[in-house]
């Protein structure tokens, strides 16, 4: 039994890996009924989580260092792309993940200019005040966003979003822009950002942003941000997001992503 459990758990080597029953059965070579029984046991014990779209690591596995390992894998895959993005644009580049209603910075690149941006690797910021956070929140369900902000939406500057209604309106605009999120002076008074999420099969894996002064024409850099997100997903070999996971907006399905990056490459999976 231990050998069979090990065969299955070894398939979930990274937190964002998600597999169906058929995929687990095929890769382990175990009988389908045996695989299903073991998966149910692992779900019941918290080692795996069963979603409508498949199985992934559960809270018990993530609590044993899986989350940190996943962050390391994300950062390693993103680093070369982020460095090239910083060199090409001359702007500071952030990379972060979403943790409830906060973002957690995994990387910050930009040479001397990065010193002027009051953020740090390992630091946190309110998700609704940042382009990084809004880019990721936009691909959660409205109920999930409401749960994360059950205690309200606190303003950080005079330009910050300060209510859940305003937040949902802003997230709707992010989806209408095919996943591009902007903020100008909402987190830090003299800083502006454009961000885009890395979308996996069931939601955002992380996000990157380009950072400049409030007056920076960030719209001109948006295609580069989208292209960088796609490149990171390609490096991670993450399958495109599934339309069913896109949150509805006021009873309407959010628009599907269209190509916005150079060479007319599909940006499916980038949000």
Buried (B, 14 or more C-beta within 10 A) or exposed (E): EEEBBEBBBEEBEBBBBBBEBEBBBEBBEBEEEBBBEBBEEBBEEBBBBBEEBBBBBBEBBBEEEBBEBBBEBBBEBBBEBBBBBBEEBEBBBBBBBBEEBBBBBBBBBBEEBBEEBEBEBEEEBBBBBBBBBBBBBBBBEBEBBEEBBEEEBEBBBEBBBBEBEEBBEBBBBBBEBBBBBBBBBBBBEEBBBBBBBBBBBBBBBBBBBBBBBBEBEBEEBBBBBBBBBBBBBEBBEBEBBBEEBBBEBEEEEBEEBEBBBEEEBEBBBBB
